[in-house]
């Protein structure tokens, strides 16, 4: 059995369609089908049930997939360790970050890291599903709002950030420096859509006090939210350090005096992932940056 066969099998499992998997792999569909049949013959069990043009994984297929993923991961860890041993400081590092923080917060961190490791190819992915992407090995390191403990992950606390109400300089409340939590009932807001991490945090906070925000507009872009707030469409609730990083003179931040919401930031990576020297350095620089 070859690594290539396992990689091809995983591709078929992901697509559940031989033609699409073959296109993804850059080989012909008959070649891929022949490889899977040869694999089934070698293992002595069917890996897929073929129903017309559709395929579904068998119980044996699910079990084999689990072990294939582990073996591919171990092979990648071995390759990373050997590359580290050669000490050439090359390679590739994939980082998952929440969209608003990628837009406004971490550019200085990325520049600093590039100066230290100019040969490392750094890919930064903007996502609201950072946790899942780390677990699925789609990204190496995630910068994310603190999640529940998970034995599959290493959690490294970064910082806690206070949410504030943000309004335009032309808003009726622009001269205020503080508000009470219940006053949030009385303002139109522009927010991220439901399901976004920050939105869920704020909504849960408001529910604790028996109300929901009066959200007049939703957008998935932090840049768009800020533009709408500057146009006085409504206010928004965002972490204060994020607003500071934007350096927008036409915005006004109003603190919530009684029990303001906070987000707690952390770095996460899989506990079974080999961390290269560059990955460890990125984690160290991230901790320094946020502290």
Secondary structure, DSSP 8 states (H G I E B T S, - for coil): --HHHHHHHHHHHHHS-HHHHHHHHTS-HHHHHHHHHHHHHHHTS-SEEEETTEEEE-HHHHHHHHHHHHHHHHHHHHHHHHHHHHT----EEEEEE-HHHHHHTSHHHHHHHHHH-TTSEEEEEE-S-HHHHHHTTS-SEEEEE-----TTEEEEEEEEEEEEEEEETTSTTTT-SEE-GGGGGGSEEEE--TTSHHHHHHHHHHHHTT---EEEEE-S-HHHHHHHHHTTS-BEEEEHHHHHHHT-TTEEEEEE-SS--EEEEEEEEETTS---HHHHHHHHHHHHHH-
